[in-house]
C-alpha cells in the first residue's frame, strides 16, 4: 500500500501537532541500559535487592552469653529484554522526489513515536499485572455534593501508611492515575483546594498530595487503574540495537529518554528506500515481599477505584 503525503500546495506548511500520548512511565522507575546488559547471560540482569537486618540488644555489664551472628541474605529480581518493537516504512522514488519535503518530520518522527509508545505500553502491562502486597480502596464521591470530604485523599493516606509500614523510602514516591480516576479526583473540592492554582495542573502532574507526586491521565494505563509506588517498585530495561555496517545510513538516538536505533537503506528490487526504527525493551515488577505466602510488590500499593453511581 502506498503512503499518503499531503503536498505543500494543498495544505498550509504549518502542520497540526502530531497526536501522541505523553510518555511518563519510563521516567519514573528504575532504569537499566546497555552497560547493564552487554554480555549478560540470557539477556537477563538481576537487580539486587538489599538485605534487611534487625539489631539485637546485648546484656548490660555482664558477659555470660556470646553475641548472635546474623546472615546477610540478599535477593534479586530478574529483568529480561523480551520486547523488540519496530516500525518499518517503505518510501518510493516518486514519494521521496515529489511528495516528501521533510523526511524527519513526515517519516521518521511518526516511526520514533510509535516505537516509544510500544515500549511504554510494555511497562504499563507489567505495572497493571503486578501482584501487590497491599491494596486500598477509592470510592468516588458524589461530585455534585460540594463536600470538602476527599475519598481520594484518604486513599492516598492509606497507601502512604502501607508504604511506611513496609519501610519504603519517602523520597521518590508517586501516584499514577488513569484518565477516569484522574477525572474523579479532580472533581473533589478538597483536591482543588489543596492543589491550588492552575500552575499545579500543568502537563500531567497534578501536584504533591500526601507525600506523593500525583500524575494524571497516564494514557498507557487503563482508564480506571491507579497505583501509588516508589521508583524502585518497577524496573525498565531499554537498549538500542547496534547499527549494522551493511546499511547506508544509521544512528542511535534518544527520544523522551528512550534509546532507539534508526537505519535506512535502498531496496533496488522495488526502487524504494526503507526506513526502520527499532529498540530492545523489558520490564519487571520488583516483588521482593510476600502476600499470602507468594511473592508480591511491597514497594507499590494498588488503588482499587469504584466510580460513583447515582441512586
Buried (B, 14 or more C-beta within 10 A) or exposed (E): EEEEBEEEEEEEEEEEEEEBBEBBBBBBBBBBBBEBBEEBEEBBBEBEBEEEEEEEEEEEEEEEEEEEEEEEEEBEBEBBBBBEBBBEBBBBEEBBEEBBEEBEEBBBBBBBBBBBBBBBBBBBBBBBEBBBBBBBEBBBBEBEEEEEEBBBBBBBBBBBBBBEEBEBEEEBBBBBBBBBBBBBBBBBBBBBEBBEEEEBBEEBBBBBBBBBBBBBBBBBBBBBBBBBBBBBBBBBBBBBBEBEEEBEEBEBBEBBEBBBBBBBBBEEEEEBBBBBBBBBBBBBBBBBBEBEEEBBBBBBBBBBBEEBEEE
